[in-house]
């Protein structure tokens, strides 16, 4: 029998991507279509937070409950779920940000100009 607790974190990250994926297509967020920009946004986040996380692990400031992680580890005891988190959360944030920007742009375009009302 599969122990679903071990995959909760990864399932949550997959759910986050699944929920925000329509923003790319329905609202035209264009995050995935601009791979270079996405990579430029992700690399510093992943590097800084991975170093921070590994430092915390090595200094024993925090640990991860083995019941809730898959057991796959990157260097220095960092669970793969942490790296997934450092990628998924910024991607979902960018998708949301870009989708909101597109919606606001559409709203501005549809609103008639009000000339002389505030004068």
BELCOR-V468211 format. One line per field, one symbol per residue. ss: DSSP state (@ for helix, = for strand, . for the rest). burial: b if it has 16 or more other ideal C-beta (glycine too) atoms within 10 Angstrom, else e. A space follows every 10 residues. Layout:
# BELCOR-V468211
ss->???
burial->???
This chain:
# BELCOR-V468211
ss->...@@@@@@@ @@@@@@@@@@ @@@@@@.... ....@@@@@@ @@@@@@@@@@ @@@@@@@@.. .....@@@.. ..=.@@@.=@ @@@@@@@@@@ @@@@@@@@@@ @@@@@@@@@@ .........
burial->eeeeebeebb eebeebeeeb eebbeebebb beeeeeebee beeeebeebb eebbeebeee eeebeeeebb eeeeeeebbe bbbbbbbbeb bbebbeebbe ebeeeeeeee eeeeeeeee
